[in-house]
Amino acid sequence: MTIFAQRLREAREKAGLSQEQLALDLGYLNRQTISNYEAGKGDPSKSFLERAAARLEVDPAWLAGWV
């Protein structure tokens, strides 16, 4: 599992959101994108990192695992 995958799940759970709720908040129709990212599948786009970090109230660089 990647640092990004771990941190995405950690921040989502801390925010009290399900995968489905986070997906809907970010404009996705279902939870599959969030599920895939949390499973370490695929690399997030810069846009996804920025939107997810804003919704989860964390620093995008932290979420990405750069710091």
PyRosetta script that sets phi, psi and omega in degrees:
from pyrosetta import init, pose_from_sequence

init()
pose = pose_from_sequence("MTIFAQRLREAREKAGLSQEQLALDLGYLNRQTISNYEAGKGDPSKSFLERAAARLEVDPAWLAGWV")
pose.set_psi(1, 139.5)
pose.set_omega(1, -178.4)
pose.set_phi(2, -82.2)
pose.set_psi(2, 163.1)
pose.set_omega(2, 175.9)
pose.set_phi(3, -60.9)
pose.set_psi(3, -42.4)
pose.set_omega(3, 178.9)
pose.set_phi(4, -58.4)
pose.set_psi(4, -46.0)
pose.set_omega(4, -179.1)
pose.set_phi(5, -59.9)
pose.set_psi(5, -45.0)
pose.set_omega(5, 179.9)
pose.set_phi(6, -64.0)
pose.set_psi(6, -44.6)
pose.set_omega(6, -177.2)
pose.set_phi(7, -71.1)
pose.set_psi(7, -35.2)
pose.set_omega(7, 177.1)
pose.set_phi(8, -61.8)
pose.set_psi(8, -47.5)
pose.set_omega(8, 179.2)
pose.set_phi(9, -63.2)
pose.set_psi(9, -45.0)
pose.set_omega(9, 180.0)
pose.set_phi(10, -58.8)
pose.set_psi(10, -48.7)
pose.set_omega(10, -178.1)
pose.set_phi(11, -67.6)
pose.set_psi(11, -38.7)
pose.set_omega(11, 179.1)
pose.set_phi(12, -63.8)
pose.set_psi(12, -46.2)
pose.set_omega(12, -179.8)
pose.set_phi(13, -66.0)
pose.set_psi(13, -40.0)
pose.set_omega(13, 178.0)
pose.set_phi(14, -61.7)
pose.set_psi(14, -34.9)
pose.set_omega(14, 178.8)
pose.set_phi(15, -77.7)
pose.set_psi(15, -7.4)
pose.set_omega(15, 179.1)
pose.set_phi(16, 74.1)
pose.set_psi(16, 29.1)
pose.set_omega(16, -177.6)
pose.set_phi(17, -108.5)
pose.set_psi(17, 144.4)
pose.set_omega(17, 170.9)
pose.set_phi(18, -81.0)
pose.set_psi(18, 166.7)
pose.set_omega(18, 175.1)
pose.set_phi(19, -59.6)
pose.set_psi(19, -41.8)
pose.set_omega(19, -178.7)
pose.set_phi(20, -63.3)
pose.set_psi(20, -42.9)
pose.set_omega(20, -178.9)
pose.set_phi(21, -65.9)
pose.set_psi(21, -42.8)
pose.set_omega(21, 178.1)
pose.set_phi(22, -62.5)
pose.set_psi(22, -43.2)
pose.set_omega(22, 178.8)
pose.set_phi(23, -58.3)
pose.set_psi(23, -47.7)
pose.set_omega(23, 179.9)
pose.set_phi(24, -63.0)
pose.set_psi(24, -41.3)
pose.set_omega(24, 178.9)
pose.set_phi(25, -62.1)
pose.set_psi(25, -29.5)
pose.set_omega(25, -178.7)
pose.set_phi(26, -93.9)
pose.set_psi(26, 2.0)
pose.set_omega(26, 175.1)
pose.set_phi(27, 93.5)
pose.set_psi(27, 14.6)
pose.set_omega(27, 177.5)
pose.set_phi(28, -95.6)
pose.set_psi(28, 152.2)
pose.set_omega(28, -176.9)
pose.set_phi(29, -80.6)
pose.set_psi(29, -22.9)
pose.set_omega(29, 178.3)
pose.set_phi(30, -148.4)
pose.set_psi(30, 177.7)
pose.set_omega(30, -173.4)
pose.set_phi(31, -82.4)
pose.set_psi(31, -2.3)
pose.set_omega(31, -172.1)
pose.set_phi(32, -57.7)
pose.set_psi(32, -40.5)
pose.set_omega(32, 179.7)
pose.set_phi(33, -62.0)
pose.set_psi(33, -46.5)
pose.set_omega(33, 180.0)
pose.set_phi(34, -64.7)
pose.set_psi(34, -44.1)
pose.set_omega(34, 178.6)
pose.set_phi(35, -58.4)
pose.set_psi(35, -44.7)
pose.set_omega(35, 179.2)
pose.set_phi(36, -62.8)
pose.set_psi(36, -46.2)
pose.set_omega(36, 179.3)
pose.set_phi(37, -61.6)
pose.set_psi(37, -41.8)
pose.set_omega(37, -179.9)
pose.set_phi(38, -69.2)
pose.set_psi(38, -21.5)
pose.set_omega(38, 176.6)
pose.set_phi(39, -87.4)
pose.set_psi(39, -0.9)
pose.set_omega(39, 179.3)
pose.set_phi(40, 84.0)
pose.set_psi(40, 16.6)
pose.set_omega(40, -179.4)
pose.set_phi(41, -96.0)
pose.set_psi(41, 117.4)
pose.set_omega(41, 176.1)
pose.set_phi(42, 86.6)
pose.set_psi(42, 159.7)
pose.set_omega(42, 178.1)
pose.set_phi(43, -108.4)
pose.set_psi(43, 132.9)
pose.set_omega(43, -178.4)
pose.set_phi(44, -72.0)
pose.set_psi(44, 148.3)
pose.set_omega(44, 174.4)
pose.set_phi(45, -75.8)
pose.set_psi(45, 163.8)
pose.set_omega(45, 176.8)
pose.set_phi(46, -60.0)
pose.set_psi(46, -40.6)
pose.set_omega(46, 179.6)
pose.set_phi(47, -61.4)
pose.set_psi(47, -44.2)
pose.set_omega(47, 178.7)
pose.set_phi(48, -62.0)
pose.set_psi(48, -46.6)
pose.set_omega(48, 179.8)
pose.set_phi(49, -56.9)
pose.set_psi(49, -45.3)
pose.set_omega(49, -178.3)
pose.set_phi(50, -65.5)
pose.set_psi(50, -44.1)
pose.set_omega(50, -178.9)
pose.set_phi(51, -68.8)
pose.set_psi(51, -43.6)
pose.set_omega(51, -179.4)
pose.set_phi(52, -65.5)
pose.set_psi(52, -43.2)
pose.set_omega(52, 179.7)
pose.set_phi(53, -62.0)
pose.set_psi(53, -41.9)
pose.set_omega(53, 178.8)
pose.set_phi(54, -63.4)
pose.set_psi(54, -44.8)
pose.set_omega(54, -178.7)
pose.set_phi(55, -66.7)
pose.set_psi(55, -36.1)
pose.set_omega(55, -177.7)
pose.set_phi(56, -90.2)
pose.set_psi(56, -3.0)
pose.set_omega(56, 178.1)
pose.set_phi(57, 58.5)
pose.set_psi(57, 48.9)
pose.set_omega(57, 175.7)
pose.set_phi(58, -131.5)
pose.set_psi(58, 164.4)
pose.set_omega(58, 177.9)
pose.set_phi(59, -74.2)
pose.set_psi(59, 131.9)
pose.set_omega(59, 179.3)
pose.set_phi(60, -57.0)
pose.set_psi(60, -37.4)
pose.set_omega(60, 179.9)
pose.set_phi(61, -66.1)
pose.set_psi(61, -37.6)
pose.set_omega(61, 176.3)
pose.set_phi(62, -64.9)
pose.set_psi(62, -47.5)
pose.set_omega(62, -178.3)
pose.set_phi(63, -58.5)
pose.set_psi(63, -40.9)
pose.set_omega(63, -179.2)
pose.set_phi(64, -72.6)
pose.set_psi(64, -17.0)
pose.set_omega(64, -178.6)
pose.set_phi(65, 88.3)
pose.set_psi(65, 18.3)
pose.set_omega(65, -179.8)
pose.set_phi(66, -83.1)
pose.set_psi(66, -17.6)
pose.set_omega(66, 178.5)
pose.set_phi(67, -130.6)
pose.dump_pdb("model.pdb")
